[in-house]
Amino acid sequence: MKKEMREWQKVASVEDITADQPLEVIVEDTIVILLKVGDAVKAYQGLCPHQFARLSLGSISKGSLHCPHHKASFDIHDGTCGPGWQLPALREYHVRVEAGMVSLAHPLAVISGHD
């Protein structure tokens, strides 16, 4: 099995990410949000698939990220859309945390099944 080689781009410090607010970063002209989920960091597309609102302006509660425009919700663990909406899951990007720094794959790489 061939090991996949990736380059990584540092985008934030883990300390910059709070449990109750998405952190927006821009990578390769793409808006990405970073979320703290337990001890892990998740990286998702930063625009809502409904009307492209900036999800960094939304809120996090009870395990869901809520869009600031129409309150569509997305599970913070896997990006799936919550009840009442029929939207695609958020694209999730490969992320790595080392020595307190968060890095994203360069070029951005979507985790399989989240595209």
N, C-alpha and C positions, 0 to 999 in steps of 0.2 A: 504494500500500500504506500503510495507516494505521499509524503508529508507536504501539506500546503504551506507555502511560504507567503507571509503577508508583511507589508510595511505598515507601520503604525504612526499615527499623528497624534501628539498630545493636544488635548482640547480643553482640559479643566483639571482643577484639583478636586479630590473627593470632598474636601472641606467646603468647596463652593456650592455643593449640592445639599439642599435640605430635604427632609422627608415629606414636607407638605407643599413644595413648590417646584415645578419643573424648571430646569436651567436650560436656556437656549444657547446653542452654539451654531456657528455657520461654518460648514466644511464644504469646500468645492462648490460654492454657491448654493448649497443645500441647507435648509434650516433643519436642525436636529435638536431634539430635547433629550436631556439626561434626567433620569429619575432615580432616586434612591429607593430600592425595594429590599427592605431588610438590610442585610450586609452587602447586597449586590448593587451594581449600577446597571441600568437598562438604558438603551439608546433607541429612540423611535423617531419617525418622521415628525417634523415640527409643525406641520400644517394639517388641520382637520380635513379628512377626505370629503366632508359635506360641502362647506363653502370656504375652505382654505383659511379659516381663522388661525391665528398664531396660538398654538396650544400652550405655549409658555405663559400666556395670560390667563389660562384656566386655573382650576383648583384641583387639589387631590383630597379625596375623603373616602373612607371605607373601602380602600383598595381600588378606587377608580379615579381616572383623570377625566375631568369634566371640561368640555369645550366652552370657551367664554361666550360664544354667540348663541347657540341653541341648546346648550347643556347636554349634548350627546355625550355618552360616557364610554370610556375604554378601560378595560382591565389593565392595571399597571404591571401584572405579571406576564401577560402574553399579548397585549395590544388588541384583544378582541373587543368588538363593539358590544355595548350593554343592551339591555332590553329596551324596546320601544323604537329602535333605530335599525335600519338594515344597511349598514355601512361596512366596507371592508375593514379587516383588522389593520392596525397601523403597521407600516413597514418597520421592522426591527433590524438594527444594524449591529454588526460584530463590534464588541467593546472589550477592552482589556484594562484592568486596574493593576498598577504596579507602583510600589513606593509612594502611594498616596496620589498618584496621577492617573487620570482617565485618558485613554487613547482610543481612537476609532481607526478601523482598518482604512488604509489608504491605497487605492481608491476605496470609497465607501462600498461596503459589501452588505447586502441584505441577507439576513439569516433565512435559509430555505423555508418556504411555506409562508413567508411574510412579505411577499412581493405582489 
